[in-house]
Amino acid sequence: MAAMKPRTGDGPLEVTKEGRSLIMRVPIDGGGRLVLELNNDEAAALRDVLLEATEA
């Protein structure tokens, strides 16, 4: 049986390109990561929404 490790945020926010997709890994409270697969159009839309939300 494998040893159980405590789940942590597992590092910083990161994005990697895998094939035609972008894989975004976001650390979440309580441990673990949220993993999203985005195409270029979805990534651009996310960028635009984040820029709009932070320009206050």
HTML snippet that shows the backbone in 3Dmol.js (N, CA, C, O; Angstrom):
<script src="https://3Dmol.org/build/3Dmol-min.js"></script>
<div id="view" style="width:600px;height:400px;position:relative"></div>
<script>
const pdb = `
ATOM      1  N   MET A   1       0.845  -1.179   0.000  1.00  0.00           N
ATOM      2  CA  MET A   1       0.000   0.000   0.000  1.00  0.00           C
ATOM      3  C   MET A   1       0.887   1.238   0.000  1.00  0.00           C
ATOM      4  O   MET A   1       1.876   1.302   0.731  1.00  0.00           O
ATOM      5  N   ALA A   2       0.536   2.202  -0.809  1.00  0.00           N
ATOM      6  CA  ALA A   2       1.315   3.441  -0.909  1.00  0.00           C
ATOM      7  C   ALA A   2       1.119   4.284   0.345  1.00  0.00           C
ATOM      8  O   ALA A   2       0.061   4.259   0.974  1.00  0.00           O
ATOM      9  N   ALA A   3       2.165   5.032   0.695  1.00  0.00           N
ATOM     10  CA  ALA A   3       2.075   5.922   1.845  1.00  0.00           C
ATOM     11  C   ALA A   3       1.126   7.076   1.529  1.00  0.00           C
ATOM     12  O   ALA A   3       1.123   7.611   0.421  1.00  0.00           O
ATOM     13  N   MET A   4       0.330   7.443   2.513  1.00  0.00           N
ATOM     14  CA  MET A   4      -0.588   8.569   2.343  1.00  0.00           C
ATOM     15  C   MET A   4       0.161   9.859   2.642  1.00  0.00           C
ATOM     16  O   MET A   4       0.812   9.972   3.680  1.00  0.00           O
ATOM     17  N   LYS A   5       0.076  10.817   1.755  1.00  0.00           N
ATOM     18  CA  LYS A   5       0.717  12.110   1.956  1.00  0.00           C
ATOM     19  C   LYS A   5      -0.370  13.156   2.198  1.00  0.00           C
ATOM     20  O   LYS A   5      -1.439  13.097   1.591  1.00  0.00           O
ATOM     21  N   PRO A   6      -0.096  14.105   3.080  1.00  0.00           N
ATOM     22  CA  PRO A   6      -1.099  15.160   3.260  1.00  0.00           C
ATOM     23  C   PRO A   6      -1.216  15.990   1.993  1.00  0.00           C
ATOM     24  O   PRO A   6      -0.214  16.256   1.329  1.00  0.00           O
ATOM     25  N   ARG A   7      -2.427  16.399   1.656  1.00  0.00           N
ATOM     26  CA  ARG A   7      -2.639  17.213   0.462  1.00  0.00           C
ATOM     27  C   ARG A   7      -2.411  18.665   0.803  1.00  0.00           C
ATOM     28  O   ARG A   7      -2.980  19.184   1.764  1.00  0.00           O
ATOM     29  N   THR A   8      -1.596  19.311   0.031  1.00  0.00           N
ATOM     30  CA  THR A   8      -1.346  20.732   0.212  1.00  0.00           C
ATOM     31  C   THR A   8      -1.689  21.424  -1.092  1.00  0.00           C
ATOM     32  O   THR A   8      -2.186  20.790  -2.023  1.00  0.00           O
ATOM     33  N   GLY A   9      -1.431  22.709  -1.164  1.00  0.00           N
ATOM     34  CA  GLY A   9      -1.684  23.440  -2.393  1.00  0.00           C
ATOM     35  C   GLY A   9      -0.838  22.962  -3.552  1.00  0.00           C
ATOM     36  O   GLY A   9      -1.119  23.299  -4.703  1.00  0.00           O
ATOM     37  N   ASP A  10       0.191  22.185  -3.272  1.00  0.00           N
ATOM     38  CA  ASP A  10       1.046  21.581  -4.298  1.00  0.00           C
ATOM     39  C   ASP A  10       1.714  22.592  -5.216  1.00  0.00           C
ATOM     40  O   ASP A  10       1.883  22.327  -6.406  1.00  0.00           O
ATOM     41  N   GLY A  11       2.093  23.739  -4.686  1.00  0.00           N
ATOM     42  CA  GLY A  11       2.872  24.672  -5.486  1.00  0.00           C
ATOM     43  C   GLY A  11       2.069  25.821  -6.063  1.00  0.00           C
ATOM     44  O   GLY A  11       0.888  25.989  -5.758  1.00  0.00           O
ATOM     45  N   PRO A  12       2.726  26.606  -6.899  1.00  0.00           N
ATOM     46  CA  PRO A  12       2.108  27.817  -7.443  1.00  0.00           C
ATOM     47  C   PRO A  12       1.144  27.530  -8.594  1.00  0.00           C
ATOM     48  O   PRO A  12       1.076  26.415  -9.112  1.00  0.00           O
ATOM     49  N   LEU A  13       0.416  28.551  -8.969  1.00  0.00           N
ATOM     50  CA  LEU A  13      -0.415  28.502 -10.162  1.00  0.00           C
ATOM     51  C   LEU A  13       0.497  28.259 -11.357  1.00  0.00           C
ATOM     52  O   LEU A  13       1.550  28.886 -11.468  1.00  0.00           O
ATOM     53  N   GLU A  14       0.107  27.361 -12.247  1.00  0.00           N
ATOM     54  CA  GLU A  14       0.932  27.123 -13.430  1.00  0.00           C
ATOM     55  C   GLU A  14       0.070  26.781 -14.632  1.00  0.00           C
ATOM     56  O   GLU A  14      -1.045  26.274 -14.506  1.00  0.00           O
ATOM     57  N   VAL A  15       0.619  27.075 -15.794  1.00  0.00           N
ATOM     58  CA  VAL A  15      -0.044  26.735 -17.059  1.00  0.00           C
ATOM     59  C   VAL A  15       1.001  26.098 -17.968  1.00  0.00           C
ATOM     60  O   VAL A  15       2.096  26.633 -18.137  1.00  0.00           O
ATOM     61  N   THR A  16       0.657  24.956 -18.549  1.00  0.00           N
ATOM     62  CA  THR A  16       1.545  24.280 -19.486  1.00  0.00           C
ATOM     63  C   THR A  16       0.782  23.999 -20.774  1.00  0.00           C
ATOM     64  O   THR A  16      -0.439  23.844 -20.765  1.00  0.00           O
ATOM     65  N   LYS A  17       1.512  23.936 -21.877  1.00  0.00           N
ATOM     66  CA  LYS A  17       0.903  23.612 -23.168  1.00  0.00           C
ATOM     67  C   LYS A  17       1.101  22.119 -23.416  1.00  0.00           C
ATOM     68  O   LYS A  17       2.223  21.612 -23.379  1.00  0.00           O
ATOM     69  N   GLU A  18      -0.005  21.427 -23.670  1.00  0.00           N
ATOM     70  CA  GLU A  18       0.037  19.997 -23.966  1.00  0.00           C
ATOM     71  C   GLU A  18      -0.772  19.766 -25.236  1.00  0.00           C
ATOM     72  O   GLU A  18      -2.002  19.816 -25.228  1.00  0.00           O
ATOM     73  N   GLY A  19      -0.063  19.514 -26.315  1.00  0.00           N
ATOM     74  CA  GLY A  19      -0.745  19.362 -27.606  1.00  0.00           C
ATOM     75  C   GLY A  19      -1.369  20.681 -28.015  1.00  0.00           C
ATOM     76  O   GLY A  19      -0.688  21.706 -28.057  1.00  0.00           O
ATOM     77  N   ARG A  20      -2.658  20.666 -28.318  1.00  0.00           N
ATOM     78  CA  ARG A  20      -3.361  21.898 -28.700  1.00  0.00           C
ATOM     79  C   ARG A  20      -4.043  22.572 -27.520  1.00  0.00           C
ATOM     80  O   ARG A  20      -4.704  23.596 -27.695  1.00  0.00           O
ATOM     81  N   SER A  21      -3.896  22.016 -26.321  1.00  0.00           N
ATOM     82  CA  SER A  21      -4.577  22.539 -25.140  1.00  0.00           C
ATOM     83  C   SER A  21      -3.606  23.210 -24.181  1.00  0.00           C
ATOM     84  O   SER A  21      -2.405  22.940 -24.189  1.00  0.00           O
ATOM     85  N   LEU A  22      -4.155  24.087 -23.359  1.00  0.00           N
ATOM     86  CA  LEU A  22      -3.423  24.668 -22.246  1.00  0.00           C
ATOM     87  C   LEU A  22      -3.985  24.025 -20.980  1.00  0.00           C
ATOM     88  O   LEU A  22      -5.202  23.962 -20.801  1.00  0.00           O
ATOM     89  N   ILE A  23      -3.108  23.552 -20.110  1.00  0.00           N
ATOM     90  CA  ILE A  23      -3.512  22.933 -18.857  1.00  0.00           C
ATOM     91  C   ILE A  23      -3.157  23.904 -17.733  1.00  0.00           C
ATOM     92  O   ILE A  23      -1.986  24.227 -17.531  1.00  0.00           O
ATOM     93  N   MET A  24      -4.176  24.370 -17.003  1.00  0.00           N
ATOM     94  CA  MET A  24      -3.970  25.309 -15.906  1.00  0.00           C
ATOM     95  C   MET A  24      -4.218  24.578 -14.593  1.00  0.00           C
ATOM     96  O   MET A  24      -5.259  23.948 -14.405  1.00  0.00           O
ATOM     97  N   ARG A  25      -3.249  24.670 -13.690  1.00  0.00           N
ATOM     98  CA  ARG A  25      -3.357  24.043 -12.371  1.00  0.00           C
ATOM     99  C   ARG A  25      -3.386  25.144 -11.313  1.00  0.00           C
ATOM    100  O   ARG A  25      -2.441  25.921 -11.177  1.00  0.00           O
ATOM    101  N   VAL A  26      -4.490  25.195 -10.570  1.00  0.00           N
ATOM    102  CA  VAL A  26      -4.716  26.249  -9.583  1.00  0.00           C
ATOM    103  C   VAL A  26      -4.776  25.613  -8.201  1.00  0.00           C
ATOM    104  O   VAL A  26      -5.643  24.777  -7.950  1.00  0.00           O
ATOM    105  N   PRO A  27      -3.859  25.996  -7.284  1.00  0.00           N
ATOM    106  CA  PRO A  27      -3.944  25.476  -5.910  1.00  0.00           C
ATOM    107  C   PRO A  27      -5.248  25.950  -5.262  1.00  0.00           C
ATOM    108  O   PRO A  27      -5.658  27.093  -5.461  1.00  0.00           O
ATOM    109  N   ILE A  28      -5.897  25.082  -4.492  1.00  0.00           N
ATOM    110  CA  ILE A  28      -7.151  25.456  -3.842  1.00  0.00           C
ATOM    111  C   ILE A  28      -7.035  25.290  -2.338  1.00  0.00           C
ATOM    112  O   ILE A  28      -6.234  24.496  -1.846  1.00  0.00           O
ATOM    113  N   ASP A  29      -7.849  26.054  -1.611  1.00  0.00           N
ATOM    114  CA  ASP A  29      -7.885  25.939  -0.153  1.00  0.00           C
ATOM    115  C   ASP A  29      -8.306  24.528   0.221  1.00  0.00           C
ATOM    116  O   ASP A  29      -9.158  23.927  -0.433  1.00  0.00           O
ATOM    117  N   GLY A  30      -7.710  24.014   1.264  1.00  0.00           N
ATOM    118  CA  GLY A  30      -8.035  22.664   1.702  1.00  0.00           C
ATOM    119  C   GLY A  30      -7.170  21.613   1.044  1.00  0.00           C
ATOM    120  O   GLY A  30      -7.299  20.428   1.350  1.00  0.00           O
ATOM    121  N   GLY A  31      -6.297  22.019   0.151  1.00  0.00           N
ATOM    122  CA  GLY A  31      -5.375  21.096  -0.488  1.00  0.00           C
ATOM    123  C   GLY A  31      -5.809  20.676  -1.870  1.00  0.00           C
ATOM    124  O   GLY A  31      -6.981  20.777  -2.231  1.00  0.00           O
ATOM    125  N   GLY A  32      -4.865  20.212  -2.624  1.00  0.00           N
ATOM    126  CA  GLY A  32      -5.133  19.754  -3.979  1.00  0.00           C
ATOM    127  C   GLY A  32      -5.069  20.889  -4.984  1.00  0.00           C
ATOM    128  O   GLY A  32      -4.693  22.016  -4.660  1.00  0.00           O
ATOM    129  N   ARG A  33      -5.439  20.569  -6.188  1.00  0.00           N
ATOM    130  CA  ARG A  33      -5.419  21.535  -7.274  1.00  0.00           C
ATOM    131  C   ARG A  33      -6.650  21.392  -8.133  1.00  0.00           C
ATOM    132  O   ARG A  33      -7.184  20.298  -8.319  1.00  0.00           O
ATOM    133  N   LEU A  34      -7.089  22.523  -8.653  1.00  0.00           N
ATOM    134  CA  LEU A  34      -8.123  22.537  -9.674  1.00  0.00           C
ATOM    135  C   LEU A  34      -7.385  22.504 -11.005  1.00  0.00           C
ATOM    136  O   LEU A  34      -6.540  23.361 -11.264  1.00  0.00           O
ATOM    137  N   VAL A  35      -7.692  21.532 -11.846  1.00  0.00           N
ATOM    138  CA  VAL A  35      -7.014  21.395 -13.133  1.00  0.00           C
ATOM    139  C   VAL A  35      -8.025  21.673 -14.244  1.00  0.00           C
ATOM    140  O   VAL A  35      -9.070  21.028 -14.323  1.00  0.00           O
ATOM    141  N   LEU A  36      -7.696  22.648 -15.104  1.00  0.00           N
ATOM    142  CA  LEU A  36      -8.567  23.031 -16.211  1.00  0.00           C
ATOM    143  C   LEU A  36      -7.844  22.835 -17.529  1.00  0.00           C
ATOM    144  O   LEU A  36      -6.659  23.145 -17.649  1.00  0.00           O
ATOM    145  N   GLU A  37      -8.556  22.322 -18.512  1.00  0.00           N
ATOM    146  CA  GLU A  37      -8.023  22.215 -19.868  1.00  0.00           C
ATOM    147  C   GLU A  37      -8.728  23.273 -20.712  1.00  0.00           C
ATOM    148  O   GLU A  37      -9.954  23.271 -20.821  1.00  0.00           O
ATOM    149  N   LEU A  38      -7.955  24.170 -21.304  1.00  0.00           N
ATOM    150  CA  LEU A  38      -8.503  25.279 -22.073  1.00  0.00           C
ATOM    151  C   LEU A  38      -7.938  25.269 -23.490  1.00  0.00           C
ATOM    152  O   LEU A  38      -6.795  24.870 -23.710  1.00  0.00           O
ATOM    153  N   ASN A  39      -8.753  25.713 -24.450  1.00  0.00           N
ATOM    154  CA  ASN A  39      -8.202  25.950 -25.779  1.00  0.00           C
ATOM    155  C   ASN A  39      -7.786  27.420 -25.843  1.00  0.00           C
ATOM    156  O   ASN A  39      -8.000  28.158 -24.882  1.00  0.00           O
ATOM    157  N   ASN A  40      -7.201  27.854 -26.948  1.00  0.00           N
ATOM    158  CA  ASN A  40      -6.707  29.232 -27.051  1.00  0.00           C
ATOM    159  C   ASN A  40      -7.823  30.268 -26.913  1.00  0.00           C
ATOM    160  O   ASN A  40      -7.620  31.305 -26.282  1.00  0.00           O
ATOM    161  N   ASP A  41      -8.984  30.006 -27.486  1.00  0.00           N
ATOM    162  CA  ASP A  41     -10.101  30.954 -27.390  1.00  0.00           C
ATOM    163  C   ASP A  41     -10.589  31.093 -25.948  1.00  0.00           C
ATOM    164  O   ASP A  41     -10.868  32.199 -25.486  1.00  0.00           O
ATOM    165  N   GLU A  42     -10.690  29.971 -25.244  1.00  0.00           N
ATOM    166  CA  GLU A  42     -11.123  30.016 -23.842  1.00  0.00           C
ATOM    167  C   GLU A  42     -10.102  30.736 -22.974  1.00  0.00           C
ATOM    168  O   GLU A  42     -10.477  31.482 -22.069  1.00  0.00           O
ATOM    169  N   ALA A  43      -8.821  30.523 -23.237  1.00  0.00           N
ATOM    170  CA  ALA A  43      -7.768  31.198 -22.473  1.00  0.00           C
ATOM    171  C   ALA A  43      -7.816  32.710 -22.715  1.00  0.00           C
ATOM    172  O   ALA A  43      -7.638  33.489 -21.779  1.00  0.00           O
ATOM    173  N   ALA A  44      -8.052  33.126 -23.946  1.00  0.00           N
ATOM    174  CA  ALA A  44      -8.150  34.547 -24.263  1.00  0.00           C
ATOM    175  C   ALA A  44      -9.366  35.171 -23.581  1.00  0.00           C
ATOM    176  O   ALA A  44      -9.282  36.288 -23.072  1.00  0.00           O
ATOM    177  N   ALA A  45     -10.486  34.467 -23.565  1.00  0.00           N
ATOM    178  CA  ALA A  45     -11.689  34.972 -22.890  1.00  0.00           C
ATOM    179  C   ALA A  45     -11.456  35.082 -21.387  1.00  0.00           C
ATOM    180  O   ALA A  45     -11.891  36.049 -20.762  1.00  0.00           O
ATOM    181  N   LEU A  46     -10.775  34.101 -20.804  1.00  0.00           N
ATOM    182  CA  LEU A  46     -10.446  34.151 -19.378  1.00  0.00           C
ATOM    183  C   LEU A  46      -9.541  35.340 -19.074  1.00  0.00           C
ATOM    184  O   LEU A  46      -9.745  36.039 -18.082  1.00  0.00           O
ATOM    185  N   ARG A  47      -8.541  35.570 -19.926  1.00  0.00           N
ATOM    186  CA  ARG A  47      -7.649  36.722 -19.774  1.00  0.00           C
ATOM    187  C   ARG A  47      -8.433  38.026 -19.766  1.00  0.00           C
ATOM    188  O   ARG A  47      -8.224  38.881 -18.905  1.00  0.00           O
ATOM    189  N   ASP A  48      -9.338  38.173 -20.731  1.00  0.00           N
ATOM    190  CA  ASP A  48     -10.120  39.402 -20.836  1.00  0.00           C
ATOM    191  C   ASP A  48     -10.985  39.638 -19.596  1.00  0.00           C
ATOM    192  O   ASP A  48     -11.068  40.761 -19.098  1.00  0.00           O
ATOM    193  N   VAL A  49     -11.619  38.591 -19.107  1.00  0.00           N
ATOM    194  CA  VAL A  49     -12.478  38.714 -17.926  1.00  0.00           C
ATOM    195  C   VAL A  49     -11.640  39.058 -16.692  1.00  0.00           C
ATOM    196  O   VAL A  49     -12.050  39.886 -15.877  1.00  0.00           O
ATOM    197  N   LEU A  50     -10.478  38.432 -16.551  1.00  0.00           N
ATOM    198  CA  LEU A  50      -9.613  38.721 -15.398  1.00  0.00           C
ATOM    199  C   LEU A  50      -9.075  40.149 -15.450  1.00  0.00           C
ATOM    200  O   LEU A  50      -9.010  40.826 -14.424  1.00  0.00           O
ATOM    201  N   LEU A  51      -8.691  40.604 -16.632  1.00  0.00           N
ATOM    202  CA  LEU A  51      -8.226  41.987 -16.769  1.00  0.00           C
ATOM    203  C   LEU A  51      -9.313  42.987 -16.406  1.00  0.00           C
ATOM    204  O   LEU A  51      -9.063  43.975 -15.716  1.00  0.00           O
ATOM    205  N   GLU A  52     -10.526  42.715 -16.882  1.00  0.00           N
ATOM    206  CA  GLU A  52     -11.661  43.597 -16.577  1.00  0.00           C
ATOM    207  C   GLU A  52     -11.930  43.633 -15.073  1.00  0.00           C
ATOM    208  O   GLU A  52     -12.197  44.698 -14.516  1.00  0.00           O
ATOM    209  N   ALA A  53     -11.863  42.487 -14.423  1.00  0.00           N
ATOM    210  CA  ALA A  53     -12.155  42.404 -12.993  1.00  0.00           C
ATOM    211  C   ALA A  53     -11.079  43.084 -12.135  1.00  0.00           C
ATOM    212  O   ALA A  53     -11.370  43.561 -11.038  1.00  0.00           O
ATOM    213  N   THR A  54      -9.842  43.128 -12.632  1.00  0.00           N
ATOM    214  CA  THR A  54      -8.761  43.688 -11.832  1.00  0.00           C
ATOM    215  C   THR A  54      -8.457  45.139 -12.136  1.00  0.00           C
ATOM    216  O   THR A  54      -7.602  45.733 -11.479  1.00  0.00           O
ATOM    217  N   GLU A  55      -9.135  45.732 -13.119  1.00  0.00           N
ATOM    218  CA  GLU A  55      -8.918  47.136 -13.479  1.00  0.00           C
ATOM    219  C   GLU A  55      -9.904  48.036 -12.742  1.00  0.00           C
ATOM    220  O   GLU A  55     -10.697  48.741 -13.367  1.00  0.00           O
ATOM    221  N   ALA A  56      -9.853  48.011 -11.448  1.00  0.00           N
ATOM    222  CA  ALA A  56     -10.797  48.841 -10.679  1.00  0.00           C
ATOM    223  C   ALA A  56     -10.083  49.919  -9.908  1.00  0.00           C
ATOM    224  O   ALA A  56     -10.723  50.705  -9.210  1.00  0.00           O
TER     225      ALA A  56
END
`;
const viewer = $3Dmol.createViewer("view");
viewer.addModel(pdb, "pdb");
viewer.setStyle({}, {cartoon: {color: "spectrum"}});
viewer.zoomTo();
viewer.render();
</script>
